[in-house]
Amino acid sequence: MSEIEKLSFEEAMRELEATVGKLETGEATLEESIKLYERGAELRKHCESRLREAEERVEKITLSANGQPTGTEPAEGL
């Protein structure tokens, strides 16, 4: 498991926002900018994956006849 994969969604989003901020200032060298961009792309990918997993879990929540949550069904691939 990579360092990024260990991050929670919130941690990855904070780091992604900080990375974008650094890129927007234009103060980084070309080489630093490339590394920041690559890191940002990996963070974005991780965040999208975590969001997709959460959406699948929410979609699988089962409801009773009166609309109350009764449990969950396992999502495919989780």
PyMOL Python script that loads the backbone (N, CA, C, O; Angstrom):
from pymol import cmd

cmd.read_pdbstr("""\
ATOM      1  N   MET A   1       0.857  -1.176   0.000  1.00  0.00           N
ATOM      2  CA  MET A   1       0.000   0.000   0.000  1.00  0.00           C
ATOM      3  C   MET A   1       0.907   1.245   0.000  1.00  0.00           C
ATOM      4  O   MET A   1       1.818   1.366   0.819  1.00  0.00           O
ATOM      5  N   SER A   2       0.636   2.153  -0.929  1.00  0.00           N
ATOM      6  CA  SER A   2       1.468   3.351  -1.042  1.00  0.00           C
ATOM      7  C   SER A   2       1.122   4.354   0.052  1.00  0.00           C
ATOM      8  O   SER A   2       0.110   4.226   0.743  1.00  0.00           O
ATOM      9  N   GLU A   3       1.971   5.336   0.188  1.00  0.00           N
ATOM     10  CA  GLU A   3       1.757   6.404   1.170  1.00  0.00           C
ATOM     11  C   GLU A   3       0.418   7.107   0.936  1.00  0.00           C
ATOM     12  O   GLU A   3      -0.307   7.390   1.890  1.00  0.00           O
ATOM     13  N   ILE A   4       0.091   7.383  -0.306  1.00  0.00           N
ATOM     14  CA  ILE A   4      -1.161   8.078  -0.626  1.00  0.00           C
ATOM     15  C   ILE A   4      -2.359   7.200  -0.314  1.00  0.00           C
ATOM     16  O   ILE A   4      -3.367   7.697   0.188  1.00  0.00           O
ATOM     17  N   GLU A   5      -2.274   5.913  -0.596  1.00  0.00           N
ATOM     18  CA  GLU A   5      -3.389   4.998  -0.337  1.00  0.00           C
ATOM     19  C   GLU A   5      -3.729   4.910   1.148  1.00  0.00           C
ATOM     20  O   GLU A   5      -4.850   4.547   1.504  1.00  0.00           O
ATOM     21  N   LYS A   6      -2.790   5.232   2.002  1.00  0.00           N
ATOM     22  CA  LYS A   6      -3.021   5.186   3.449  1.00  0.00           C
ATOM     23  C   LYS A   6      -3.763   6.422   3.952  1.00  0.00           C
ATOM     24  O   LYS A   6      -4.273   6.423   5.073  1.00  0.00           O
ATOM     25  N   LEU A   7      -3.827   7.480   3.129  1.00  0.00           N
ATOM     26  CA  LEU A   7      -4.473   8.724   3.547  1.00  0.00           C
ATOM     27  C   LEU A   7      -5.988   8.586   3.538  1.00  0.00           C
ATOM     28  O   LEU A   7      -6.558   7.918   2.674  1.00  0.00           O
ATOM     29  N   SER A   8      -6.628   9.219   4.500  1.00  0.00           N
ATOM     30  CA  SER A   8      -8.090   9.307   4.464  1.00  0.00           C
ATOM     31  C   SER A   8      -8.470  10.274   3.351  1.00  0.00           C
ATOM     32  O   SER A   8      -7.624  10.994   2.820  1.00  0.00           O
ATOM     33  N   PHE A   9      -9.736  10.278   3.011  1.00  0.00           N
ATOM     34  CA  PHE A   9     -10.213  11.219   1.988  1.00  0.00           C
ATOM     35  C   PHE A   9      -9.906  12.652   2.402  1.00  0.00           C
ATOM     36  O   PHE A   9      -9.419  13.449   1.600  1.00  0.00           O
ATOM     37  N   GLU A  10     -10.192  12.972   3.652  1.00  0.00           N
ATOM     38  CA  GLU A  10      -9.988  14.337   4.143  1.00  0.00           C
ATOM     39  C   GLU A  10      -8.515  14.744   4.120  1.00  0.00           C
ATOM     40  O   GLU A  10      -8.183  15.868   3.743  1.00  0.00           O
ATOM     41  N   GLU A  11      -7.643  13.833   4.521  1.00  0.00           N
ATOM     42  CA  GLU A  11      -6.203  14.124   4.495  1.00  0.00           C
ATOM     43  C   GLU A  11      -5.719  14.363   3.068  1.00  0.00           C
ATOM     44  O   GLU A  11      -4.965  15.299   2.803  1.00  0.00           O
ATOM     45  N   ALA A  12      -6.165  13.504   2.156  1.00  0.00           N
ATOM     46  CA  ALA A  12      -5.758  13.639   0.757  1.00  0.00           C
ATOM     47  C   ALA A  12      -6.288  14.940   0.156  1.00  0.00           C
ATOM     48  O   ALA A  12      -5.580  15.595  -0.609  1.00  0.00           O
ATOM     49  N   MET A  13      -7.513  15.322   0.486  1.00  0.00           N
ATOM     50  CA  MET A  13      -8.074  16.571  -0.034  1.00  0.00           C
ATOM     51  C   MET A  13      -7.292  17.778   0.481  1.00  0.00           C
ATOM     52  O   MET A  13      -7.017  18.707  -0.279  1.00  0.00           O
ATOM     53  N   ARG A  14      -6.934  17.771   1.763  1.00  0.00           N
ATOM     54  CA  ARG A  14      -6.150  18.887   2.314  1.00  0.00           C
ATOM     55  C   ARG A  14      -4.807  19.003   1.599  1.00  0.00           C
ATOM     56  O   ARG A  14      -4.372  20.101   1.250  1.00  0.00           O
ATOM     57  N   GLU A  15      -4.159  17.867   1.385  1.00  0.00           N
ATOM     58  CA  GLU A  15      -2.871  17.899   0.706  1.00  0.00           C
ATOM     59  C   GLU A  15      -3.036  18.323  -0.751  1.00  0.00           C
ATOM     60  O   GLU A  15      -2.206  19.063  -1.279  1.00  0.00           O
ATOM     61  N   LEU A  16      -4.092  17.865  -1.394  1.00  0.00           N
ATOM     62  CA  LEU A  16      -4.340  18.255  -2.784  1.00  0.00           C
ATOM     63  C   LEU A  16      -4.575  19.761  -2.881  1.00  0.00           C
ATOM     64  O   LEU A  16      -4.047  20.414  -3.781  1.00  0.00           O
ATOM     65  N   GLU A  17      -5.359  20.311  -1.964  1.00  0.00           N
ATOM     66  CA  GLU A  17      -5.606  21.758  -1.960  1.00  0.00           C
ATOM     67  C   GLU A  17      -4.313  22.536  -1.739  1.00  0.00           C
ATOM     68  O   GLU A  17      -4.093  23.564  -2.379  1.00  0.00           O
ATOM     69  N   ALA A  18      -3.460  22.057  -0.842  1.00  0.00           N
ATOM     70  CA  ALA A  18      -2.181  22.725  -0.594  1.00  0.00           C
ATOM     71  C   ALA A  18      -1.283  22.633  -1.828  1.00  0.00           C
ATOM     72  O   ALA A  18      -0.586  23.591  -2.162  1.00  0.00           O
ATOM     73  N   THR A  19      -1.300  21.497  -2.496  1.00  0.00           N
ATOM     74  CA  THR A  19      -0.495  21.298  -3.697  1.00  0.00           C
ATOM     75  C   THR A  19      -0.942  22.248  -4.800  1.00  0.00           C
ATOM     76  O   THR A  19      -0.112  22.878  -5.456  1.00  0.00           O
ATOM     77  N   VAL A  20      -2.236  22.349  -5.002  1.00  0.00           N
ATOM     78  CA  VAL A  20      -2.769  23.263  -6.017  1.00  0.00           C
ATOM     79  C   VAL A  20      -2.389  24.700  -5.677  1.00  0.00           C
ATOM     80  O   VAL A  20      -2.026  25.477  -6.560  1.00  0.00           O
ATOM     81  N   GLY A  21      -2.473  25.049  -4.397  1.00  0.00           N
ATOM     82  CA  GLY A  21      -2.088  26.386  -3.965  1.00  0.00           C
ATOM     83  C   GLY A  21      -0.639  26.705  -4.297  1.00  0.00           C
ATOM     84  O   GLY A  21      -0.327  27.808  -4.748  1.00  0.00           O
ATOM     85  N   LYS A  22       0.241  25.745  -4.075  1.00  0.00           N
ATOM     86  CA  LYS A  22       1.659  25.945  -4.384  1.00  0.00           C
ATOM     87  C   LYS A  22       1.864  26.134  -5.885  1.00  0.00           C
ATOM     88  O   LYS A  22       2.664  26.969  -6.308  1.00  0.00           O
ATOM     89  N   LEU A  23       1.138  25.357  -6.684  1.00  0.00           N
ATOM     90  CA  LEU A  23       1.262  25.476  -8.134  1.00  0.00           C
ATOM     91  C   LEU A  23       0.733  26.821  -8.623  1.00  0.00           C
ATOM     92  O   LEU A  23       1.292  27.413  -9.546  1.00  0.00           O
ATOM     93  N   GLU A  24      -0.337  27.300  -8.008  1.00  0.00           N
ATOM     94  CA  GLU A  24      -0.952  28.558  -8.439  1.00  0.00           C
ATOM     95  C   GLU A  24      -0.083  29.775  -8.147  1.00  0.00           C
ATOM     96  O   GLU A  24      -0.181  30.785  -8.843  1.00  0.00           O
ATOM     97  N   THR A  25       0.760  29.690  -7.132  1.00  0.00           N
ATOM     98  CA  THR A  25       1.601  30.845  -6.814  1.00  0.00           C
ATOM     99  C   THR A  25       2.658  31.073  -7.869  1.00  0.00           C
ATOM    100  O   THR A  25       3.125  32.199  -8.042  1.00  0.00           O
ATOM    101  N   GLY A  26       3.049  30.017  -8.585  1.00  0.00           N
ATOM    102  CA  GLY A  26       4.059  30.143  -9.624  1.00  0.00           C
ATOM    103  C   GLY A  26       5.464  30.326  -9.097  1.00  0.00           C
ATOM    104  O   GLY A  26       6.368  30.669  -9.860  1.00  0.00           O
ATOM    105  N   GLU A  27       5.668  30.106  -7.815  1.00  0.00           N
ATOM    106  CA  GLU A  27       6.984  30.300  -7.208  1.00  0.00           C
ATOM    107  C   GLU A  27       7.871  29.069  -7.279  1.00  0.00           C
ATOM    108  O   GLU A  27       9.073  29.158  -7.027  1.00  0.00           O
ATOM    109  N   ALA A  28       7.299  27.927  -7.615  1.00  0.00           N
ATOM    110  CA  ALA A  28       8.083  26.686  -7.682  1.00  0.00           C
ATOM    111  C   ALA A  28       8.893  26.662  -8.976  1.00  0.00           C
ATOM    112  O   ALA A  28       8.488  27.222  -9.995  1.00  0.00           O
ATOM    113  N   THR A  29      10.032  26.008  -8.908  1.00  0.00           N
ATOM    114  CA  THR A  29      10.834  25.824 -10.116  1.00  0.00           C
ATOM    115  C   THR A  29      10.088  24.872 -11.050  1.00  0.00           C
ATOM    116  O   THR A  29       9.103  24.249 -10.652  1.00  0.00           O
ATOM    117  N   LEU A  30      10.552  24.766 -12.268  1.00  0.00           N
ATOM    118  CA  LEU A  30       9.921  23.863 -13.226  1.00  0.00           C
ATOM    119  C   LEU A  30       9.939  22.435 -12.699  1.00  0.00           C
ATOM    120  O   LEU A  30       8.920  21.747 -12.749  1.00  0.00           O
ATOM    121  N   GLU A  31      11.075  21.985 -12.197  1.00  0.00           N
ATOM    122  CA  GLU A  31      11.177  20.618 -11.682  1.00  0.00           C
ATOM    123  C   GLU A  31      10.248  20.414 -10.480  1.00  0.00           C
ATOM    124  O   GLU A  31       9.587  19.379 -10.386  1.00  0.00           O
ATOM    125  N   GLU A  32      10.189  21.369  -9.572  1.00  0.00           N
ATOM    126  CA  GLU A  32       9.277  21.277  -8.419  1.00  0.00           C
ATOM    127  C   GLU A  32       7.828  21.255  -8.889  1.00  0.00           C
ATOM    128  O   GLU A  32       7.010  20.510  -8.349  1.00  0.00           O
ATOM    129  N   SER A  33       7.508  22.066  -9.887  1.00  0.00           N
ATOM    130  CA  SER A  33       6.139  22.111 -10.411  1.00  0.00           C
ATOM    131  C   SER A  33       5.726  20.777 -10.997  1.00  0.00           C
ATOM    132  O   SER A  33       4.592  20.335 -10.813  1.00  0.00           O
ATOM    133  N   ILE A  34       6.646  20.133 -11.702  1.00  0.00           N
ATOM    134  CA  ILE A  34       6.352  18.823 -12.280  1.00  0.00           C
ATOM    135  C   ILE A  34       6.079  17.808 -11.177  1.00  0.00           C
ATOM    136  O   ILE A  34       5.130  17.028 -11.267  1.00  0.00           O
ATOM    137  N   LYS A  35       6.905  17.817 -10.142  1.00  0.00           N
ATOM    138  CA  LYS A  35       6.704  16.888  -9.017  1.00  0.00           C
ATOM    139  C   LYS A  35       5.389  17.173  -8.295  1.00  0.00           C
ATOM    140  O   LYS A  35       4.667  16.251  -7.918  1.00  0.00           O
ATOM    141  N   LEU A  36       5.083  18.465  -8.106  1.00  0.00           N
ATOM    142  CA  LEU A  36       3.819  18.834  -7.468  1.00  0.00           C
ATOM    143  C   LEU A  36       2.635  18.370  -8.305  1.00  0.00           C
ATOM    144  O   LEU A  36       1.660  17.845  -7.769  1.00  0.00           O
ATOM    145  N   TYR A  37       2.718  18.564  -9.618  1.00  0.00           N
ATOM    146  CA  TYR A  37       1.642  18.153 -10.512  1.00  0.00           C
ATOM    147  C   TYR A  37       1.435  16.637 -10.447  1.00  0.00           C
ATOM    148  O   TYR A  37       0.301  16.164 -10.372  1.00  0.00           O
ATOM    149  N   GLU A  38       2.537  15.879 -10.475  1.00  0.00           N
ATOM    150  CA  GLU A  38       2.437  14.418 -10.411  1.00  0.00           C
ATOM    151  C   GLU A  38       1.810  13.973  -9.090  1.00  0.00           C
ATOM    152  O   GLU A  38       0.960  13.083  -9.063  1.00  0.00           O
ATOM    153  N   ARG A  39       2.238  14.601  -8.002  1.00  0.00           N
ATOM    154  CA  ARG A  39       1.681  14.265  -6.677  1.00  0.00           C
ATOM    155  C   ARG A  39       0.194  14.622  -6.641  1.00  0.00           C
ATOM    156  O   ARG A  39      -0.629  13.856  -6.139  1.00  0.00           O
ATOM    157  N   GLY A  40      -0.130  15.782  -7.175  1.00  0.00           N
ATOM    158  CA  GLY A  40      -1.529  16.210  -7.212  1.00  0.00           C
ATOM    159  C   GLY A  40      -2.399  15.256  -8.009  1.00  0.00           C
ATOM    160  O   GLY A  40      -3.533  14.977  -7.621  1.00  0.00           O
ATOM    161  N   ALA A  41      -1.879  14.755  -9.120  1.00  0.00           N
ATOM    162  CA  ALA A  41      -2.638  13.804  -9.940  1.00  0.00           C
ATOM    163  C   ALA A  41      -2.907  12.517  -9.165  1.00  0.00           C
ATOM    164  O   ALA A  41      -4.001  11.961  -9.251  1.00  0.00           O
ATOM    165  N   GLU A  42      -1.929  12.045  -8.417  1.00  0.00           N
ATOM    166  CA  GLU A  42      -2.111  10.838  -7.605  1.00  0.00           C
ATOM    167  C   GLU A  42      -3.105  11.086  -6.471  1.00  0.00           C
ATOM    168  O   GLU A  42      -3.928  10.225  -6.161  1.00  0.00           O
ATOM    169  N   LEU A  43      -3.023  12.252  -5.862  1.00  0.00           N
ATOM    170  CA  LEU A  43      -3.967  12.588  -4.790  1.00  0.00           C
ATOM    171  C   LEU A  43      -5.395  12.675  -5.326  1.00  0.00           C
ATOM    172  O   LEU A  43      -6.329  12.186  -4.691  1.00  0.00           O
ATOM    173  N   ARG A  44      -5.564  13.300  -6.497  1.00  0.00           N
ATOM    174  CA  ARG A  44      -6.892  13.413  -7.113  1.00  0.00           C
ATOM    175  C   ARG A  44      -7.455  12.028  -7.403  1.00  0.00           C
ATOM    176  O   ARG A  44      -8.625  11.757  -7.132  1.00  0.00           O
ATOM    177  N   LYS A  45      -6.626  11.160  -7.951  1.00  0.00           N
ATOM    178  CA  LYS A  45      -7.051   9.790  -8.260  1.00  0.00           C
ATOM    179  C   LYS A  45      -7.497   9.068  -6.984  1.00  0.00           C
ATOM    180  O   LYS A  45      -8.511   8.370  -6.983  1.00  0.00           O
ATOM    181  N   HIS A  46      -6.743   9.238  -5.913  1.00  0.00           N
ATOM    182  CA  HIS A  46      -7.082   8.603  -4.634  1.00  0.00           C
ATOM    183  C   HIS A  46      -8.415   9.139  -4.105  1.00  0.00           C
ATOM    184  O   HIS A  46      -9.267   8.370  -3.660  1.00  0.00           O
ATOM    185  N   CYS A  47      -8.588  10.454  -4.156  1.00  0.00           N
ATOM    186  CA  CYS A  47      -9.837  11.059  -3.674  1.00  0.00           C
ATOM    187  C   CYS A  47     -11.030  10.561  -4.476  1.00  0.00           C
ATOM    188  O   CYS A  47     -12.073  10.245  -3.904  1.00  0.00           O
ATOM    189  N   GLU A  48     -10.889  10.489  -5.787  1.00  0.00           N
ATOM    190  CA  GLU A  48     -11.981   9.996  -6.628  1.00  0.00           C
ATOM    191  C   GLU A  48     -12.331   8.557  -6.283  1.00  0.00           C
ATOM    192  O   GLU A  48     -13.506   8.190  -6.247  1.00  0.00           O
ATOM    193  N   SER A  49     -11.323   7.749  -6.032  1.00  0.00           N
ATOM    194  CA  SER A  49     -11.549   6.353  -5.678  1.00  0.00           C
ATOM    195  C   SER A  49     -12.287   6.241  -4.344  1.00  0.00           C
ATOM    196  O   SER A  49     -13.233   5.465  -4.211  1.00  0.00           O
ATOM    197  N   ARG A  50     -11.845   7.021  -3.363  1.00  0.00           N
ATOM    198  CA  ARG A  50     -12.503   6.984  -2.043  1.00  0.00           C
ATOM    199  C   ARG A  50     -13.952   7.456  -2.137  1.00  0.00           C
ATOM    200  O   ARG A  50     -14.830   6.893  -1.483  1.00  0.00           O
ATOM    201  N   LEU A  51     -14.206   8.483  -2.943  1.00  0.00           N
ATOM    202  CA  LEU A  51     -15.574   8.966  -3.128  1.00  0.00           C
ATOM    203  C   LEU A  51     -16.444   7.915  -3.796  1.00  0.00           C
ATOM    204  O   LEU A  51     -17.587   7.705  -3.391  1.00  0.00           O
ATOM    205  N   ARG A  52     -15.917   7.260  -4.807  1.00  0.00           N
ATOM    206  CA  ARG A  52     -16.658   6.223  -5.519  1.00  0.00           C
ATOM    207  C   ARG A  52     -17.016   5.080  -4.566  1.00  0.00           C
ATOM    208  O   ARG A  52     -18.135   4.567  -4.602  1.00  0.00           O
ATOM    209  N   GLU A  53     -16.071   4.686  -3.720  1.00  0.00           N
ATOM    210  CA  GLU A  53     -16.338   3.628  -2.744  1.00  0.00           C
ATOM    211  C   GLU A  53     -17.449   4.044  -1.783  1.00  0.00           C
ATOM    212  O   GLU A  53     -18.329   3.244  -1.463  1.00  0.00           O
ATOM    213  N   ALA A  54     -17.408   5.290  -1.324  1.00  0.00           N
ATOM    214  CA  ALA A  54     -18.437   5.773  -0.399  1.00  0.00           C
ATOM    215  C   ALA A  54     -19.798   5.816  -1.080  1.00  0.00           C
ATOM    216  O   ALA A  54     -20.801   5.438  -0.474  1.00  0.00           O
ATOM    217  N   GLU A  55     -19.850   6.267  -2.321  1.00  0.00           N
ATOM    218  CA  GLU A  55     -21.108   6.312  -3.057  1.00  0.00           C
ATOM    219  C   GLU A  55     -21.702   4.923  -3.229  1.00  0.00           C
ATOM    220  O   GLU A  55     -22.913   4.741  -3.100  1.00  0.00           O
ATOM    221  N   GLU A  56     -20.860   3.949  -3.519  1.00  0.00           N
ATOM    222  CA  GLU A  56     -21.337   2.572  -3.660  1.00  0.00           C
ATOM    223  C   GLU A  56     -21.906   2.051  -2.352  1.00  0.00           C
ATOM    224  O   GLU A  56     -22.916   1.346  -2.347  1.00  0.00           O
ATOM    225  N   ARG A  57     -21.272   2.391  -1.258  1.00  0.00           N
ATOM    226  CA  ARG A  57     -21.771   1.937   0.049  1.00  0.00           C
ATOM    227  C   ARG A  57     -23.110   2.579   0.361  1.00  0.00           C
ATOM    228  O   ARG A  57     -24.010   1.910   0.869  1.00  0.00           O
ATOM    229  N   VAL A  58     -23.258   3.856   0.070  1.00  0.00           N
ATOM    230  CA  VAL A  58     -24.522   4.553   0.331  1.00  0.00           C
ATOM    231  C   VAL A  58     -25.632   3.966  -0.534  1.00  0.00           C
ATOM    232  O   VAL A  58     -26.758   3.795  -0.068  1.00  0.00           O
ATOM    233  N   GLU A  59     -25.321   3.658  -1.784  1.00  0.00           N
ATOM    234  CA  GLU A  59     -26.316   3.079  -2.686  1.00  0.00           C
ATOM    235  C   GLU A  59     -26.797   1.726  -2.201  1.00  0.00           C
ATOM    236  O   GLU A  59     -27.902   1.311  -2.551  1.00  0.00           O
ATOM    237  N   LYS A  60     -26.008   1.032  -1.411  1.00  0.00           N
ATOM    238  CA  LYS A  60     -26.355  -0.309  -0.959  1.00  0.00           C
ATOM    239  C   LYS A  60     -27.106  -0.329   0.371  1.00  0.00           C
ATOM    240  O   LYS A  60     -27.460  -1.402   0.859  1.00  0.00           O
ATOM    241  N   ILE A  61     -27.350   0.826   0.957  1.00  0.00           N
ATOM    242  CA  ILE A  61     -28.102   0.849   2.213  1.00  0.00           C
ATOM    243  C   ILE A  61     -29.521   0.372   1.925  1.00  0.00           C
ATOM    244  O   ILE A  61     -30.187   0.877   1.021  1.00  0.00           O
ATOM    245  N   THR A  62     -29.968  -0.599   2.697  1.00  0.00           N
ATOM    246  CA  THR A  62     -31.309  -1.141   2.493  1.00  0.00           C
ATOM    247  C   THR A  62     -32.285  -0.443   3.430  1.00  0.00           C
ATOM    248  O   THR A  62     -31.940  -0.068   4.551  1.00  0.00           O
ATOM    249  N   LEU A  63     -33.514  -0.279   2.943  1.00  0.00           N
ATOM    250  CA  LEU A  63     -34.551   0.392   3.731  1.00  0.00           C
ATOM    251  C   LEU A  63     -35.706  -0.562   3.992  1.00  0.00           C
ATOM    252  O   LEU A  63     -35.993  -1.453   3.193  1.00  0.00           O
ATOM    253  N   SER A  64     -36.363  -0.354   5.135  1.00  0.00           N
ATOM    254  CA  SER A  64     -37.551  -1.138   5.453  1.00  0.00           C
ATOM    255  C   SER A  64     -38.740  -0.533   4.714  1.00  0.00           C
ATOM    256  O   SER A  64     -38.600   0.480   4.028  1.00  0.00           O
ATOM    257  N   ALA A  65     -39.899  -1.148   4.853  1.00  0.00           N
ATOM    258  CA  ALA A  65     -41.109  -0.677   4.178  1.00  0.00           C
ATOM    259  C   ALA A  65     -41.467   0.754   4.586  1.00  0.00           C
ATOM    260  O   ALA A  65     -42.043   1.498   3.792  1.00  0.00           O
ATOM    261  N   ASN A  66     -41.126   1.147   5.829  1.00  0.00           N
ATOM    262  CA  ASN A  66     -41.456   2.497   6.278  1.00  0.00           C
ATOM    263  C   ASN A  66     -40.315   3.487   6.032  1.00  0.00           C
ATOM    264  O   ASN A  66     -40.363   4.623   6.503  1.00  0.00           O
ATOM    265  N   GLY A  67     -39.299   3.057   5.299  1.00  0.00           N
ATOM    266  CA  GLY A  67     -38.219   3.963   4.916  1.00  0.00           C
ATOM    267  C   GLY A  67     -37.063   4.053   5.897  1.00  0.00           C
ATOM    268  O   GLY A  67     -36.175   4.887   5.717  1.00  0.00           O
ATOM    269  N   GLN A  68     -37.047   3.223   6.922  1.00  0.00           N
ATOM    270  CA  GLN A  68     -35.970   3.241   7.902  1.00  0.00           C
ATOM    271  C   GLN A  68     -34.827   2.344   7.429  1.00  0.00           C
ATOM    272  O   GLN A  68     -35.069   1.267   6.886  1.00  0.00           O
ATOM    273  N   PRO A  69     -33.573   2.787   7.636  1.00  0.00           N
ATOM    274  CA  PRO A  69     -32.444   1.929   7.247  1.00  0.00           C
ATOM    275  C   PRO A  69     -32.456   0.638   8.059  1.00  0.00           C
ATOM    276  O   PRO A  69     -32.629   0.661   9.278  1.00  0.00           O
ATOM    277  N   THR A  70     -32.270  -0.493   7.368  1.00  0.00           N
ATOM    278  CA  THR A  70     -32.264  -1.780   8.059  1.00  0.00           C
ATOM    279  C   THR A  70     -30.919  -2.469   7.975  1.00  0.00           C
ATOM    280  O   THR A  70     -30.703  -3.476   8.650  1.00  0.00           O
ATOM    281  N   GLY A  71     -30.024  -1.961   7.178  1.00  0.00           N
ATOM    282  CA  GLY A  71     -28.722  -2.578   7.031  1.00  0.00           C
ATOM    283  C   GLY A  71     -28.126  -2.211   5.694  1.00  0.00           C
ATOM    284  O   GLY A  71     -28.551  -1.259   5.041  1.00  0.00           O
ATOM    285  N   THR A  72     -27.152  -2.973   5.308  1.00  0.00           N
ATOM    286  CA  THR A  72     -26.509  -2.744   4.030  1.00  0.00           C
ATOM    287  C   THR A  72     -26.340  -4.034   3.278  1.00  0.00           C
ATOM    288  O   THR A  72     -26.333  -5.113   3.870  1.00  0.00           O
ATOM    289  N   GLU A  73     -26.205  -3.929   1.994  1.00  0.00           N
ATOM    290  CA  GLU A  73     -25.864  -5.059   1.150  1.00  0.00           C
ATOM    291  C   GLU A  73     -24.434  -4.840   0.699  1.00  0.00           C
ATOM    292  O   GLU A  73     -24.045  -3.700   0.446  1.00  0.00           O
ATOM    293  N   PRO A  74     -23.638  -5.894   0.590  1.00  0.00           N
ATOM    294  CA  PRO A  74     -22.260  -5.700   0.136  1.00  0.00           C
ATOM    295  C   PRO A  74     -22.253  -5.209  -1.315  1.00  0.00           C
ATOM    296  O   PRO A  74     -22.968  -5.732  -2.170  1.00  0.00           O
ATOM    297  N   ALA A  75     -21.439  -4.206  -1.563  1.00  0.00           N
ATOM    298  CA  ALA A  75     -21.276  -3.698  -2.923  1.00  0.00           C
ATOM    299  C   ALA A  75     -20.332  -4.627  -3.668  1.00  0.00           C
ATOM    300  O   ALA A  75     -19.401  -5.179  -3.082  1.00  0.00           O
ATOM    301  N   GLU A  76     -20.572  -4.797  -4.938  1.00  0.00           N
ATOM    302  CA  GLU A  76     -19.715  -5.651  -5.758  1.00  0.00           C
ATOM    303  C   GLU A  76     -18.305  -5.067  -5.755  1.00  0.00           C
ATOM    304  O   GLU A  76     -18.131  -3.855  -5.881  1.00  0.00           O
ATOM    305  N   GLY A  77     -17.321  -5.911  -5.614  1.00  0.00           N
ATOM    306  CA  GLY A  77     -15.928  -5.496  -5.686  1.00  0.00           C
ATOM    307  C   GLY A  77     -15.374  -4.881  -4.420  1.00  0.00           C
ATOM    308  O   GLY A  77     -14.220  -4.453  -4.412  1.00  0.00           O
ATOM    309  N   LEU A  78     -16.143  -4.819  -3.354  1.00  0.00           N
ATOM    310  CA  LEU A  78     -15.618  -4.253  -2.091  1.00  0.00           C
ATOM    311  C   LEU A  78     -15.339  -5.345  -1.111  1.00  0.00           C
ATOM    312  O   LEU A  78     -14.894  -5.075   0.005  1.00  0.00           O
TER     313      LEU A  78
END
""", "prot")
cmd.dss("prot")
cmd.show_as("cartoon", "prot")
cmd.util.cbc("prot")
cmd.orient("prot")
